[in-house]
Amino acid sequence: MLEQLREASSRLFDGLAHIASKTGISANFVTFLGFLSFLGSSISLLLRKPLLASALILLGGFFDLMDGAIARKSGNSGPRGAFIDSVTDRVEDGLLFISMGIYSNELLWAALATHSSMLVSYVRAKSESLGVRGTEFSLAGRGERILLSAAFCAADVVGMGLIILTLVSYLTCIERSYIFFREIRKRS
């Protein structure tokens, strides 16, 4: 859903990315800052500070938006940075959901949230590698998972949040698979 707002929000982020790239801040450095933010959110949950975790999740989400914008603005976007960003995103998701599971004592749901979130990304990546675009315009991508995780931590309903994140992510997988097969059928 948030993917549809990307064009509107890109003007704001492009302006910030322009400033960052002019000052020599690299996209990979911003990716690293995002990783530190998500690591900090995980540590905050382990220290039983869900409100701080929520703020750090949102900060990490901001860095996640900025790294791509900086790469595009600086002309340094390419496979190396895209690979680093994508793998780092998966590591961040895993750290976050595992720490949410430890915090809420819901380790099964943490494992399922991790699995479902990685499957959402995989379905999109596989679809795109097979030449089918459009799966990103679906129920819940990474941006939605970040916002929901932050909201669940802020409200201190982390266990329920893991359940909802898991269900929404699996529904997104089904929806993205449907989009893939619909587009393939059109080509036949």
Backbone bond lengths (Angstrom), bond angles and torsions (degrees), N, CA, C in turn:
res aa  C-N    CA-C-N  psi(-1)  N-CA   C-N-CA  omega(-1)  CA-C   N-CA-C  phi
1 M - - - 1.456 - - 1.527 110.86 -
2 L 1.321 117.00 -45.65 1.462 119.98 -179.52 1.521 112.65 -65.60
3 E 1.325 116.26 -24.20 1.465 121.16 -179.96 1.529 110.14 -58.19
4 Q 1.330 115.80 -30.70 1.462 120.14 -179.76 1.528 112.14 -72.07
5 L 1.324 117.60 -16.95 1.468 121.93 177.74 1.527 111.82 -93.40
6 R 1.335 116.52 -3.53 1.465 120.63 -173.61 1.532 111.96 -57.19
7 E 1.327 117.00 -42.41 1.476 119.24 -178.19 1.522 111.64 -63.46
8 A 1.324 116.62 -43.22 1.463 120.31 -179.60 1.524 111.26 -65.89
9 S 1.323 116.38 -42.63 1.465 119.40 -177.91 1.525 112.15 -77.77
10 S 1.323 116.92 -18.17 1.465 118.67 -176.09 1.525 111.75 -65.12
11 R 1.316 118.62 -27.89 1.473 120.01 178.19 1.528 110.73 -60.51
12 L 1.330 116.44 -44.20 1.463 120.74 178.24 1.524 110.14 -64.74
13 F 1.319 116.56 -49.92 1.461 120.36 -177.26 1.524 111.90 -68.94
14 D 1.333 117.06 -32.58 1.465 119.53 177.35 1.527 110.99 -64.72
15 G 1.328 116.74 -36.97 1.461 119.84 177.33 1.520 111.59 -65.17
16 L 1.316 115.86 -45.14 1.466 119.92 177.09 1.533 111.09 -65.86
17 A 1.331 116.45 -37.82 1.468 120.74 179.52 1.525 110.78 -66.12
18 H 1.319 116.28 -36.57 1.468 120.62 178.10 1.534 110.10 -61.44
19 I 1.319 115.63 -45.42 1.465 120.54 178.62 1.525 110.16 -63.10
20 A 1.323 116.21 -45.83 1.468 120.11 -179.11 1.520 111.56 -62.03
21 S 1.334 117.15 -43.88 1.467 119.45 -177.95 1.520 111.39 -68.63
22 K 1.322 117.54 -31.58 1.470 120.75 177.22 1.521 112.02 -69.78
23 T 1.325 116.23 -27.02 1.466 119.44 179.57 1.530 111.71 -90.90
24 G 1.338 116.56 2.49 1.459 120.44 176.05 1.516 115.22 87.99
25 I 1.321 117.54 10.61 1.465 120.44 177.54 1.522 107.98 -78.13
26 S 1.316 116.57 123.95 1.470 120.37 -177.19 1.517 111.12 -89.49
27 A 1.328 115.19 157.31 1.466 121.24 176.91 1.527 110.18 -62.00
28 N 1.327 117.20 -39.39 1.467 119.49 -179.50 1.523 111.54 -65.57
29 F 1.334 117.00 -33.94 1.466 120.15 176.33 1.522 110.23 -64.95
30 V 1.327 116.37 -41.31 1.467 120.61 179.16 1.531 110.04 -67.79
31 T 1.333 117.32 -36.80 1.465 120.50 174.00 1.528 109.72 -58.77
32 F 1.338 116.42 -42.71 1.463 121.30 178.50 1.533 110.78 -63.51
33 L 1.334 117.80 -40.75 1.468 120.61 176.82 1.525 110.73 -61.84
34 G 1.332 115.87 -39.28 1.461 119.92 176.35 1.514 111.64 -62.11
35 F 1.334 115.72 -43.06 1.462 119.71 177.51 1.534 110.33 -59.83
36 L 1.336 116.43 -45.05 1.474 119.60 178.83 1.528 111.05 -61.21
37 S 1.325 117.18 -37.42 1.464 120.57 178.53 1.523 111.21 -63.93
38 F 1.334 116.29 -45.61 1.466 119.11 179.24 1.519 111.25 -68.36
39 L 1.323 117.47 -36.64 1.464 120.45 175.06 1.532 109.55 -61.76
40 G 1.332 115.87 -43.01 1.465 120.36 177.39 1.516 112.19 -62.71
41 S 1.329 116.96 -37.58 1.469 119.39 178.46 1.524 110.15 -66.33
42 S 1.328 116.29 -38.92 1.467 119.78 178.72 1.527 110.82 -64.86
43 I 1.322 115.83 -43.99 1.473 119.96 178.45 1.535 109.85 -63.93
44 S 1.325 116.83 -39.44 1.471 120.39 178.50 1.519 111.61 -60.66
45 L 1.334 116.46 -40.77 1.462 118.70 177.32 1.527 110.84 -64.86
46 L 1.320 116.45 -41.52 1.463 119.52 179.40 1.528 111.39 -64.47
47 L 1.349 115.93 -27.32 1.467 121.06 176.72 1.531 112.17 -89.36
48 R 1.363 115.77 7.78 1.469 122.99 176.99 1.525 112.62 66.22
49 K 1.329 116.81 39.13 1.461 122.65 178.20 1.534 108.91 -121.39
50 P 1.347 116.81 76.19 1.467 119.55 -173.92 1.530 114.01 -67.99
51 L 1.322 118.31 -30.57 1.465 119.61 179.13 1.531 110.79 -67.69
52 L 1.319 117.05 -42.57 1.467 120.72 175.55 1.527 109.87 -63.05
53 A 1.328 116.26 -41.28 1.469 120.34 177.27 1.520 110.43 -58.21
54 S 1.322 116.68 -43.00 1.461 121.20 179.48 1.533 111.10 -59.70
55 A 1.321 116.53 -46.44 1.471 120.56 179.88 1.526 110.63 -62.35
56 L 1.323 117.22 -40.59 1.462 120.42 -179.19 1.528 111.88 -71.44
57 I 1.328 117.40 -31.50 1.468 120.87 174.55 1.527 109.16 -63.34
58 L 1.327 116.61 -45.47 1.471 120.05 179.28 1.528 111.24 -64.19
59 L 1.332 117.08 -39.77 1.464 120.42 177.25 1.532 109.75 -62.72
60 G 1.325 116.57 -43.70 1.462 119.97 176.88 1.516 111.89 -61.22
61 G 1.330 117.01 -38.36 1.461 121.13 176.18 1.520 112.03 -63.14
62 F 1.331 116.24 -39.19 1.467 120.48 175.99 1.531 110.36 -60.72
63 F 1.326 116.49 -47.25 1.467 119.99 178.89 1.522 110.72 -62.90
64 D 1.324 117.01 -34.70 1.462 121.21 178.65 1.531 110.87 -63.15
65 L 1.304 116.43 -37.97 1.467 119.95 176.65 1.528 111.34 -71.68
66 M 1.322 115.26 -37.35 1.467 119.66 -174.76 1.521 113.90 -73.06
67 D 1.336 118.50 -33.93 1.464 118.66 -174.01 1.534 111.78 -62.29
68 G 1.313 116.76 -42.12 1.466 119.58 177.58 1.514 112.43 -66.96
69 A 1.325 115.73 -40.31 1.471 119.72 179.46 1.532 110.67 -63.93
70 I 1.326 116.71 -40.23 1.469 120.31 178.91 1.524 109.98 -66.23
71 A 1.317 117.30 -41.86 1.466 120.60 179.09 1.526 110.56 -60.18
72 R 1.323 117.26 -43.41 1.465 120.51 179.64 1.522 111.20 -67.27
73 K 1.324 116.96 -44.91 1.473 120.93 -177.47 1.520 112.16 -66.14
74 S 1.325 116.57 -37.04 1.463 119.40 -177.20 1.518 111.99 -84.28
75 G 1.329 117.04 -7.17 1.458 120.47 -178.77 1.514 112.75 75.30
76 N 1.314 116.94 16.92 1.461 121.05 -178.08 1.519 113.13 -106.36
77 S 1.331 117.19 19.33 1.463 117.39 178.33 1.520 108.05 -76.59
78 G 1.287 114.93 139.95 1.456 119.97 -179.27 1.503 110.25 -173.67
79 P 1.322 116.89 -177.52 1.461 119.55 -175.40 1.522 114.42 -64.04
80 R 1.330 117.81 -34.72 1.471 120.03 -179.30 1.530 110.75 -63.05
81 G 1.327 116.73 -51.69 1.459 120.29 -179.98 1.514 112.34 -65.30
82 A 1.340 116.55 -38.52 1.464 119.82 178.80 1.523 110.74 -63.91
83 F 1.324 116.58 -39.23 1.464 121.16 178.17 1.526 110.29 -64.63
84 I 1.330 116.40 -48.62 1.468 121.11 -179.77 1.527 110.13 -58.97
85 D 1.323 116.30 -45.55 1.465 120.85 -179.17 1.524 111.43 -62.32
86 S 1.310 116.58 -46.99 1.459 120.46 -176.68 1.524 111.76 -65.44
87 V 1.319 116.99 -44.69 1.467 119.97 -179.90 1.529 110.03 -66.33
88 T 1.333 116.74 -41.21 1.465 120.49 178.57 1.533 110.88 -61.57
89 D 1.331 116.68 -39.98 1.466 120.30 177.14 1.522 111.23 -58.05
90 R 1.333 117.13 -43.37 1.467 120.24 -179.46 1.531 110.65 -66.23
91 V 1.336 116.66 -40.30 1.471 120.40 177.88 1.526 109.48 -62.07
92 E 1.324 116.15 -44.74 1.470 120.43 179.93 1.524 111.20 -61.10
93 D 1.335 116.93 -44.72 1.469 120.11 178.97 1.522 110.38 -59.12
94 G 1.328 116.37 -46.62 1.465 120.03 -179.61 1.515 112.42 -61.22
95 L 1.334 116.33 -46.71 1.474 119.85 178.20 1.520 111.33 -58.68
96 L 1.320 115.42 -45.91 1.459 120.03 -177.43 1.529 111.18 -62.53
97 F 1.336 117.12 -49.82 1.462 119.33 -175.89 1.528 111.95 -68.17
98 I 1.330 116.90 -36.81 1.462 119.11 177.42 1.531 110.42 -64.11
99 S 1.328 116.99 -43.91 1.472 118.89 179.55 1.532 110.82 -67.96
100 M 1.341 117.38 -33.54 1.467 119.68 174.50 1.530 109.95 -63.99
101 G 1.343 116.56 -38.20 1.460 120.58 178.72 1.511 112.42 -66.88
102 I 1.328 116.33 -41.08 1.465 119.90 177.83 1.529 109.65 -65.72
103 Y 1.339 116.19 -44.15 1.471 120.82 -179.47 1.527 111.13 -58.41
104 S 1.341 115.72 -44.91 1.465 120.12 -173.98 1.531 113.25 -94.47
105 N 1.326 116.61 -2.51 1.466 121.92 -176.11 1.527 111.13 61.09
106 E 1.325 115.56 37.29 1.471 123.01 179.58 1.527 109.09 -123.33
107 L 1.328 116.18 64.41 1.461 120.11 -174.50 1.527 113.16 -68.16
108 L 1.322 117.98 -33.46 1.461 119.77 176.78 1.528 110.12 -62.46
109 W 1.334 116.52 -46.41 1.467 119.70 179.92 1.530 110.96 -67.36
110 A 1.321 117.30 -31.33 1.471 120.01 175.72 1.517 109.91 -64.28
111 A 1.336 116.73 -43.28 1.466 120.25 178.33 1.529 110.56 -63.75
112 L 1.322 116.75 -42.69 1.469 120.28 179.41 1.529 111.39 -67.61
113 A 1.325 117.27 -37.24 1.473 119.99 177.36 1.525 110.32 -64.95
114 T 1.319 116.28 -40.81 1.462 120.62 177.97 1.525 109.77 -64.16
115 H 1.317 116.68 -47.69 1.468 120.83 -179.95 1.522 111.37 -60.02
116 S 1.309 116.27 -48.67 1.469 119.81 -176.38 1.518 111.90 -66.42
117 S 1.331 117.67 -37.36 1.468 119.21 179.76 1.526 110.88 -68.09
118 M 1.324 116.71 -38.62 1.466 119.25 178.01 1.521 110.73 -69.35
119 L 1.327 117.00 -34.11 1.457 120.63 177.77 1.532 111.07 -67.14
120 V 1.327 116.98 -37.51 1.473 120.39 176.36 1.526 109.59 -57.20
121 S 1.323 116.20 -48.45 1.464 120.44 -179.41 1.524 111.29 -66.31
122 Y 1.323 116.64 -39.03 1.460 120.20 -178.84 1.530 111.09 -65.08
123 V 1.321 117.49 -43.75 1.467 120.44 -179.30 1.524 109.94 -59.99
124 R 1.315 117.17 -42.52 1.469 119.46 177.77 1.527 110.96 -64.66
125 A 1.337 117.02 -48.26 1.460 120.62 -178.06 1.527 111.04 -61.67
126 K 1.320 117.15 -43.30 1.464 120.24 -179.69 1.520 110.30 -66.14
127 S 1.318 117.28 -42.04 1.468 120.90 177.93 1.522 110.51 -58.83
128 E 1.320 116.22 -47.80 1.460 120.04 -179.28 1.526 111.38 -65.34
129 S 1.338 117.81 -36.51 1.465 119.90 178.39 1.526 111.13 -66.40
130 L 1.327 116.59 -24.04 1.462 121.41 177.31 1.529 112.00 -94.73
131 G 1.326 116.03 10.10 1.463 120.97 174.27 1.505 115.88 85.58
132 V 1.317 117.75 14.28 1.470 120.86 179.37 1.514 108.69 -108.53
133 R 1.318 115.47 120.43 1.455 121.40 178.34 1.525 108.50 -108.26
134 G 1.321 116.01 165.19 1.459 120.94 176.63 1.511 114.06 110.31
135 T 1.337 117.36 -11.44 1.463 118.42 -178.33 1.527 111.91 -71.21
136 E 1.337 116.73 -17.43 1.472 118.38 179.72 1.530 111.76 -70.07
137 F 1.334 116.81 -19.73 1.461 120.28 179.20 1.525 108.47 -89.53
138 S 1.309 115.76 72.22 1.454 120.83 -175.15 1.521 109.92 -136.71
139 L 1.296 115.01 -174.60 1.464 122.29 -171.63 1.523 113.40 -53.28
140 A 1.328 118.12 -56.87 1.467 119.23 -172.88 1.525 110.99 -149.05
141 G 1.302 115.48 112.69 1.452 121.62 172.69 1.518 109.58 -99.32
142 R 1.307 114.64 -159.39 1.469 119.08 -176.07 1.529 112.15 -64.25
143 G 1.311 117.46 -39.63 1.466 120.49 -179.62 1.517 112.03 -58.57
144 E 1.319 115.96 -44.04 1.462 119.69 178.55 1.527 111.08 -65.44
145 R 1.340 116.24 -40.00 1.467 118.76 178.81 1.526 111.10 -63.59
146 I 1.318 116.96 -38.09 1.464 120.47 178.18 1.523 110.48 -64.35
147 L 1.320 116.77 -48.79 1.472 120.09 -179.13 1.531 111.73 -63.32
148 L 1.336 116.25 -42.59 1.467 119.23 178.91 1.527 110.98 -64.98
149 S 1.326 117.20 -43.18 1.467 120.12 178.80 1.519 110.96 -59.76
150 A 1.326 116.34 -43.88 1.468 120.21 179.07 1.527 110.51 -63.16
151 A 1.317 116.69 -42.11 1.471 120.37 -179.53 1.535 111.10 -65.34
152 F 1.330 116.48 -43.42 1.469 119.60 179.89 1.525 111.30 -65.47
153 C 1.326 117.23 -36.81 1.468 119.63 177.29 1.526 110.40 -68.54
154 A 1.337 116.22 -44.25 1.469 119.72 -179.06 1.527 111.08 -61.30
155 A 1.336 117.04 -38.33 1.466 121.46 -179.95 1.529 111.92 -83.76
156 D 1.320 116.61 -4.73 1.465 123.49 -179.30 1.527 111.78 56.35
157 V 1.340 114.82 44.77 1.465 122.33 172.52 1.534 107.44 -123.73
158 V 1.308 114.82 55.24 1.461 122.11 -170.78 1.524 111.89 -67.41
159 G 1.329 118.49 -42.22 1.459 121.02 179.38 1.519 112.00 -61.54
160 M 1.331 116.38 -48.18 1.462 120.51 176.74 1.529 109.47 -61.96
161 G 1.320 116.38 -37.07 1.453 120.84 179.02 1.515 112.51 -60.25
162 L 1.327 116.42 -41.80 1.469 119.87 178.01 1.526 111.50 -61.71
163 I 1.312 116.35 -40.24 1.460 120.40 178.87 1.528 109.96 -63.54
164 I 1.316 116.02 -47.61 1.470 120.17 -179.04 1.524 110.56 -65.16
165 L 1.331 117.64 -43.95 1.468 120.71 178.14 1.520 111.44 -59.06
166 T 1.327 116.83 -41.02 1.457 121.01 179.22 1.521 110.85 -63.48
167 L 1.320 116.55 -49.40 1.465 120.32 -177.91 1.529 111.48 -63.25
168 V 1.323 116.42 -44.26 1.468 120.34 179.19 1.526 110.80 -63.59
169 S 1.321 116.39 -38.74 1.467 119.34 -179.81 1.528 111.37 -67.84
170 Y 1.322 117.55 -42.97 1.464 118.80 177.69 1.533 111.29 -64.80
171 L 1.326 117.02 -38.16 1.473 119.65 175.13 1.524 110.69 -62.08
172 T 1.321 116.58 -38.26 1.463 120.73 177.84 1.528 110.60 -64.55
173 C 1.328 117.19 -39.04 1.473 120.66 176.61 1.520 110.78 -60.48
174 I 1.333 115.72 -44.50 1.463 120.15 178.87 1.522 109.89 -62.88
175 E 1.330 116.41 -44.83 1.463 119.94 -179.71 1.524 111.42 -63.49
176 R 1.327 117.65 -44.05 1.461 120.49 -179.90 1.527 110.86 -65.63
177 S 1.312 117.06 -36.21 1.470 120.20 176.65 1.525 109.91 -65.62
178 Y 1.316 116.69 -41.76 1.458 120.54 176.89 1.529 110.39 -59.75
179 I 1.340 116.92 -45.56 1.468 120.55 178.84 1.526 109.86 -59.38
180 F 1.329 117.27 -43.83 1.466 120.82 179.10 1.520 110.49 -58.07
181 F 1.345 117.32 -53.04 1.454 120.20 -176.59 1.530 112.13 -66.56
182 R 1.320 117.19 -33.35 1.466 120.38 176.22 1.523 110.21 -62.89
183 E 1.335 116.66 -44.67 1.465 120.42 -179.39 1.523 111.38 -68.36
184 I 1.324 117.62 -36.95 1.472 121.03 177.69 1.529 109.65 -65.81
185 R 1.326 116.68 -40.46 1.464 120.94 179.76 1.521 110.49 -62.73
186 K 1.330 118.48 -37.34 1.464 121.86 178.56 1.520 111.90 -61.70
187 R 1.322 116.43 -29.83 1.471 121.42 -177.36 1.521 112.37 -79.23
188 S 1.324 116.57 -17.06 1.480 119.46 -176.05 1.496 112.26 -79.04
